[in-house]
Amino acid sequence: MTAGESWGSPQALSPGGGSVVRRILLGSQLRRLREARGVTREKAGYSIRASESKISRMELGRVSFKARDVEDLLTLYGVTDEAERSALLALAKEANVAGWWHSYSDVLPGWFQTYVGLEGAASLIRVYEVQFVHGLLQTEAYAHAVVERGMGEGAGAADIERRVALRLERQKLLVSERAPDFHVVLDEAALRRPYGSRDVMRGQLQHLIEVSERPNVRLQVMPFSFGGHSGESGAFTVLSFPESDLSDVVYLEQLTSALYLDKREDVTQYAKAMDRLQSESPDPAQSRDVLRGLLQLI
């Protein structure tokens, strides 16, 4: 999650995901300052009574920042201009503001909190999904069935409801004032695999038809009839941000963790795969016809 050549304007960030992006921007700026000064991570860690790995996590924006640590690092890196120091310290303070999703920390895995923050800050979200309908497009009944299946036997009803509530809260992003453009390619397998009853699946397909009409949503279906395609590696998400100094991030979810890729060569490969998926799939209008056809089969 590296940024570009400046640390950007915090005022432009969304209140939902802004704290995550601010951590990434501040970490990137601290890394550039350290490298420009020729300071090793080990030496930087020693200066704030921390380990080399702690400096690495700070520079990746994966931990919160203490004002004293930032002050000490800026001094070590030779940053003496008060305006520059004040701006970076203000960024550190804002980076520590808890996002709305922290109230769901009892049911939200730590590795997924970063994604929710990035999702809330993105201006463009591109998704390929093969297992089930993407969380931002799920009806409450379908989400309940997915969560219940995913948590397995013995899951408490309260925890299931909390996770569904979190998913519905995330969906408000698509109708907010800063709603991102949302481009999603759903494999036909995700639409044919039943979660819940026939009524649940019918409701979900009808919801997809309706939501696909929104101006910020581009929904396409990759049909079985196409055969093999560029999404062969599985589901992935590419997040783009309005800040010019923040690179795209690829999100890959695993069973107990997630990968966040930001190296240009990695992002380029996934962006090309998404471009091919979109060009190979029926366009949004034709995809609505596919959805209507599937609806008739239930």
Protein Blocks (a to p, Z undefined) as FASTA:
>chain_A
ZZffbgbjfklpcfklmmmmmmmmmmmmmmmmmmmnopafklmmmmnopafklmmmmmno
paccdfklmmmmmmmnopabfklmmmmmmmmmmmmpccfklmmmmmgcfklmmmmmmmmm
pcbdcdddfkbccfklccfklmmmmmmmmnoghiafklmmmmmmmmmmmmmmmmmmklcc
ddddddfklmmmcghjfklmmmmmmmmmmmmmpmkbccddddfklopafklnopcddddd
fblkbccddddddfkbccddfbfklmmmmmmmmmmmmmmpccfklmmmmmmmmmmmZZ
